[in-house]
Amino acid sequence: MKTLSHWIGGKPVEGISGNFGPVYNPATGAQEKQVPFASVDEVDSAVAAAKAAHATWGTSSLAKRTSILFKYRELVDAHREEIAQLITAEHGKVHSDALGEVARGLEIVELACGISEKLKGELSTQVSTRVDVASLRQSLGVVAGITPFNFPAMVPMWMFPIAVACGNTFVLKPSEKVPSAAFKLAELAAEAGLPDGVLNVVNGDKTAVDRILEHPDIAAVSFVGSTPIAKYIHTTGTANGKRVQALGGAKNHMLVLPDADLDLAADAAINAAYGSAGERCMAISVVVAVGDTADPLIEKVKERAAKLRIGPGDDPASEMGPLITKAHRDKVASYVSGAGAQGATVAIDGTGFTVEGHEDGHWIGVSLLDNVTPEMDCYRDEIFGPVLSVVRVDTYDEAITLMNNSPWGNGTAIFTRDGGAARRFQLEVEAGMVGVNVPIPVPVGYHSFGGWKDSLFGDHHIYGNDGVHFYTRGKVVTTRWPDPSDGGINLGFPSNS
């Protein structure tokens, strides 16, 4: 069995804590690797390496930083197949989906390559006699990222390229379920010329997370994961004086109006609910069908679902892979059976699905639940699996009230041909990302990603302009050069004259 490593100070570091976690191949259910869990001392070692590196990296030129990032972008692009294979082997998502994840991560690397534009300051001259005022943005120091299992490459690349481009150094704690992609990203960064200690990777469990949240030399923490953990990260990190952006869970709704193109809506529902086996924080998990749209829409979804090909992620014929762990598979299945017991109609039951020759894999088929109500567990909880619920309402107003009553506000979508209805929806819905006939409205890299309510804790969204502001702090410099006529004592309030 392969034993993985940390990446500290520009080189692989074997775990010394003696504690290891299993890394499974979800398609077979077999443990193929083990990952070391960092001790407090090992986290401290990574932070110390980052702090030492910041002394020179934080004052390095923008030209040097961006030249390294340009090389890094080319290396990640050249190794995208290898990175995608690592993702598929540990997460289970199909290869094309893994390649798409790498591509979306590269968008943020490309944004970081142009960081010089984002870090331009402001200058006002003659605000008073011979007085100029300049606004600057400078790095924070050592910052950290704690990333989820569902996007092992993309979410780390949402964080550290922007952070290091701004002059910070970085400690990354990837999910212990999918550690290899993050390690490869760090290797490639070193190959691109990133100085030792600028990017460090420590694997681990709650011990590592808590040390990151408590460490006095870490100035800021970025997190993506479930809402309960996001709340914990935000509460603990801010209590220790850190700047925190903690992106939580979701229950994304897709509103379908009676005038919508139902074929387009059905395709979108399939893609957004079942892509990556529903293990996406931007997955559509609830369709809100207005008026008489539910019956024909459900039939179209059922027709398409019956044709989906589920299998190992490394099989080119597969369109959907397994879930991350057997325990998670069993939890997702319990929501389907529980929905039936609570009064929902199980239009498609995927809980008995398996793959011949891979019977021990973490398999579940797609499920479709009709006549779901807000009181049911399948509606109240984030399932994070290939389960799509349909809620029937009579009017747009009823739909918007339902959606805005949700504690989450990550992403949402409306399907309609009515521009007026779409405009009203985008202004009235309480969510951070809105799609109009777009089921998964993940912003491009130069806009920012983030939700509302229990989907985000902190003041900043991730990447884009918000990312730059999160990883920097402002400074204002007021300058006056002496003149022979200056001088004298004046205890009055300064005036701009």
SVG drawing of the C-alpha trace seen along z (x, -y; Angstrom):
<svg xmlns="http://www.w3.org/2000/svg" viewBox="-52 -81 66 90">
<polyline fill="none" stroke="black" stroke-width="0.4" points="0.0,0.0 1.3,-3.4 2.0,-5.9 1.6,-9.5 3.5,-12.5 3.2,-16.1 4.9,-18.9 6.8,-21.3 9.5,-23.8 9.7,-22.7 10.0,-19.0 8.1,-15.8 8.0,-15.1 7.0,-11.8 4.5,-11.8 6.0,-11.4 2.8,-11.4 2.2,-7.7 -1.5,-8.4 -2.7,-7.6 -6.0,-7.7 -7.3,-5.4 -7.6,-6.6 -10.0,-4.5 -10.8,-3.9 -14.5,-4.5 -15.1,-2.4 -13.7,0.7 -14.2,-0.1 -10.5,1.0 -8.1,-1.0 -5.1,-1.7 -3.2,-4.3 -2.8,-5.7 -2.2,-9.4 -0.3,-10.7 -2.2,-12.9 -0.2,-15.8 0.6,-16.5 0.6,-19.9 4.4,-20.0 4.1,-19.2 1.6,-21.9 3.9,-24.3 6.8,-23.2 4.7,-24.1 3.8,-27.5 7.4,-28.2 8.5,-27.4 5.8,-29.7 6.7,-32.5 10.4,-32.3 9.5,-32.3 7.3,-35.4 10.2,-37.5 11.5,-37.5 8.4,-36.5 6.3,-39.2 8.7,-41.9 9.4,-40.2 8.5,-42.0 5.2,-41.5 7.2,-40.6 8.9,-37.7 5.6,-36.4 3.7,-36.5 6.6,-35.0 6.5,-32.0 2.7,-31.8 2.9,-31.8 5.3,-28.9 3.0,-27.2 0.0,-27.6 1.8,-25.9 2.9,-23.0 -0.6,-22.4 -1.9,-22.5 0.7,-20.0 -0.1,-17.7 -3.9,-18.0 -4.4,-14.4 -2.3,-13.1 -4.1,-15.4 -7.4,-14.2 -6.4,-10.6 -5.5,-11.3 -8.8,-12.9 -10.8,-10.0 -8.8,-7.4 -9.6,-9.0 -12.8,-10.8 -14.5,-8.5 -15.8,-11.2 -15.6,-10.4 -12.5,-11.5 -14.2,-14.2 -15.5,-15.8 -12.1,-15.7 -10.6,-17.3 -13.3,-20.0 -12.3,-20.6 -8.7,-21.2 -9.7,-23.6 -11.8,-25.7 -8.9,-25.8 -6.6,-27.0 -9.0,-30.0 -7.9,-31.2 -4.3,-30.6 -4.7,-32.7 -6.4,-35.4 -3.4,-35.3 -1.0,-35.7 -2.6,-39.2 -2.5,-40.1 -0.5,-43.3 -3.7,-44.9 -5.6,-43.9 -3.0,-45.3 -2.7,-48.7 -3.1,-51.4 -4.7,-54.8 -3.2,-58.2 -4.7,-61.6 -2.5,-64.6 -2.9,-68.0 -5.5,-66.9 -4.1,-69.8 -1.2,-72.2 1.7,-70.0 0.0,-66.9 -0.6,-63.6 -2.5,-60.6 -1.9,-57.0 -3.9,-53.8 -1.9,-50.5 -2.8,-46.9 -0.2,-44.6 0.0,-40.9 -1.2,-39.5 1.7,-37.1 1.0,-33.4 -2.5,-32.3 -4.1,-28.9 -6.7,-26.9 -8.9,-24.0 -10.4,-22.3 -13.2,-19.7 -13.1,-16.2 -15.4,-17.0 -13.0,-19.2 -9.5,-18.1 -7.7,-20.3 -10.1,-23.1 -10.9,-24.5 -7.2,-24.6 -6.5,-26.5 -9.3,-28.9 -7.2,-29.8 -3.4,-29.6 -2.7,-31.1 -4.4,-34.4 -2.9,-34.3 0.7,-33.8 0.3,-36.3 -0.6,-38.9 2.6,-38.2 1.4,-35.8 2.7,-32.3 0.3,-29.4 -0.4,-26.3 -3.0,-24.0 -4.9,-21.3 -6.6,-19.2 -9.3,-16.6 -7.7,-13.5 -10.0,-11.5 -8.4,-12.9 -4.9,-14.1 -2.9,-13.3 -4.0,-16.1 -3.0,-18.8 0.4,-17.2 0.9,-17.2 -0.1,-20.8 2.6,-21.6 5.2,-19.6 4.4,-21.5 4.6,-24.8 8.1,-24.0 9.0,-22.9 7.8,-26.3 10.2,-28.0 8.0,-28.9 10.5,-29.4 10.6,-26.8 8.0,-27.4 5.7,-29.6 3.3,-26.7 3.0,-23.9 0.6,-21.0 -0.2,-19.2 -2.6,-16.3 -4.6,-15.6 -7.8,-15.5 -9.3,-17.8 -6.0,-18.1 -4.4,-19.8 -7.5,-21.9 -7.6,-23.2 -3.9,-24.0 -4.4,-26.1 -7.3,-27.9 -5.3,-28.6 -1.8,-29.3 -0.8,-32.9 1.3,-33.2 -1.6,-32.4 -3.4,-35.6 -6.3,-34.3 -8.1,-31.0 -10.2,-30.1 -12.5,-27.1 -15.0,-25.3 -17.2,-22.5 -20.4,-21.7 -22.4,-24.4 -21.8,-23.0 -18.0,-22.9 -18.0,-26.3 -19.7,-27.7 -17.1,-26.1 -14.2,-27.3 -15.6,-30.9 -16.3,-31.0 -13.0,-29.5 -10.8,-31.3 -12.3,-34.8 -12.0,-34.1 -8.3,-33.6 -8.1,-37.0 -8.0,-35.6 -9.7,-36.8 -12.0,-34.0 -14.0,-33.2 -15.9,-29.9 -18.1,-28.7 -20.7,-26.2 -23.3,-23.9 -26.3,-24.4 -29.8,-23.3 -29.9,-24.8 -33.4,-25.3 -34.3,-25.4 -37.5,-27.3 -39.4,-26.1 -42.1,-28.4 -45.0,-27.2 -43.5,-29.0 -40.1,-27.3 -38.6,-25.1 -39.2,-21.8 -36.7,-19.8 -34.0,-22.4 -35.1,-22.3 -35.1,-18.5 -31.6,-18.4 -30.5,-21.0 -32.0,-19.1 -30.3,-15.9 -26.9,-17.6 -27.1,-19.7 -28.5,-17.1 -26.6,-14.0 -23.3,-15.3 -20.4,-14.3 -23.0,-12.0 -24.5,-15.1 -21.4,-15.8 -21.2,-19.5 -22.1,-22.5 -23.7,-24.0 -25.7,-20.9 -29.4,-21.4 -31.2,-19.3 -34.7,-20.8 -36.8,-21.6 -39.7,-23.9 -42.3,-23.3 -45.0,-26.0 -48.5,-25.2 -48.9,-22.2 -45.2,-21.9 -44.4,-19.1 -45.9,-16.1 -44.4,-16.6 -41.1,-17.7 -40.9,-14.6 -41.6,-12.3 -38.8,-14.0 -36.4,-13.7 -37.3,-10.0 -36.7,-9.3 -33.2,-10.9 -32.3,-9.3 -33.0,-5.8 -30.2,-6.3 -27.5,-7.5 -24.4,-5.3 -23.0,-4.8 -19.7,-3.1 -16.0,-3.5 -14.7,-7.0 -11.8,-5.7 -14.2,-4.0 -14.8,-6.5 -18.4,-5.2 -19.3,-6.3 -21.3,-9.5 -21.5,-9.2 -19.3,-7.5 -19.6,-6.3 -19.9,-8.3 -16.8,-9.1 -17.3,-6.5 -19.6,-3.6 -20.8,-5.5 -21.8,-8.4 -23.5,-6.1 -25.6,-4.6 -26.5,-8.0 -27.7,-9.2 -29.7,-6.0 -31.4,-6.6 -32.9,-9.9 -34.6,-8.1 -36.2,-5.4 -37.0,-8.0 -38.7,-10.3 -41.1,-7.5 -41.9,-6.8 -42.6,-10.6 -45.1,-10.8 -43.0,-11.7 -43.4,-9.7 -40.3,-7.9 -40.4,-8.3 -36.9,-6.7 -35.2,-4.7 -31.5,-4.3 -30.6,-2.8 -30.2,0.8 -27.8,0.0 -24.5,1.8 -21.9,2.3 -21.0,5.8 -17.4,6.6 -17.2,3.7 -19.8,4.8 -17.8,3.4 -17.7,-0.1 -19.7,-2.9 -22.5,-2.8 -25.9,-4.4 -28.1,-5.1 -30.0,-8.4 -33.1,-9.0 -36.1,-11.3 -38.5,-12.3 -41.9,-13.9 -44.5,-15.6 -41.8,-16.7 -42.7,-19.2 -40.5,-21.4 -41.2,-19.4 -39.5,-16.2 -35.9,-15.3 -35.0,-15.0 -35.9,-18.7 -34.5,-20.0 -31.0,-18.4 -28.2,-18.7 -28.0,-15.2 -24.9,-15.7 -25.7,-12.8 -27.7,-12.1 -31.1,-12.7 -33.4,-15.3 -36.6,-16.5 -39.6,-18.0 -41.7,-20.5 -45.0,-21.5 -46.4,-25.1 -49.2,-27.0 -47.6,-30.4 -44.3,-32.3 -44.9,-34.1 -45.4,-30.8 -42.1,-29.6 -40.0,-32.6 -41.3,-32.5 -40.4,-28.8 -36.9,-29.4 -36.2,-32.4 -37.3,-30.5 -34.4,-28.1 -31.6,-28.6 -29.1,-28.3 -28.5,-30.7 -25.6,-29.4 -26.9,-29.1 -30.2,-29.1 -31.7,-29.1 -34.9,-30.0 -36.0,-28.5 -38.4,-30.7 -38.8,-32.5 -40.2,-35.6 -37.5,-38.3 -39.6,-40.2 -40.0,-37.2 -36.3,-36.5 -35.4,-40.0 -37.7,-40.0 -36.3,-36.6 -32.7,-37.7 -33.5,-40.7 -35.9,-39.0 -34.2,-35.6 -31.9,-35.4 -28.9,-33.6 -25.4,-34.6 -25.2,-33.1 -28.2,-33.1 -28.7,-31.4 -31.2,-32.4 -31.7,-29.2 -28.3,-28.2 -28.6,-25.5 -25.1,-25.7 -24.2,-29.4 -20.6,-29.1 -19.0,-32.5 -16.0,-32.8 -12.7,-33.5 -12.8,-37.3 -16.1,-37.4 -16.4,-36.1 -17.9,-32.8 -20.0,-32.8 -23.4,-32.4 -25.7,-34.0 -27.1,-33.0 -25.8,-29.6 -23.8,-29.1 -21.2,-31.7 -19.6,-32.8 -17.4,-35.9 -17.5,-39.1 -15.7,-38.0 -16.5,-35.6 -13.8,-33.5 -11.5,-34.4 -12.1,-37.4 -11.9,-40.8 -13.2,-39.5 -10.3,-37.0 -7.7,-39.8 -9.3,-41.9 -9.4,-38.9 -5.7,-38.1 -4.5,-41.7 -5.0,-44.6 -5.2,-48.3 -2.8,-51.0 -3.1,-54.7 0.0,-56.9 -0.2,-60.7 2.8,-62.6 4.1,-66.2 7.6,-67.2 9.0,-70.1 8.9,-73.7 10.8,-76.7 7.4,-78.3 6.3,-75.3 6.6,-75.0 5.2,-76.6 2.9,-75.2 -0.8,-74.7 -2.8,-72.5 -6.0,-73.0 -7.7,-70.3 -5.9,-69.8 -7.7,-71.3 -7.5,-70.5 -6.3,-73.9"/>
</svg>
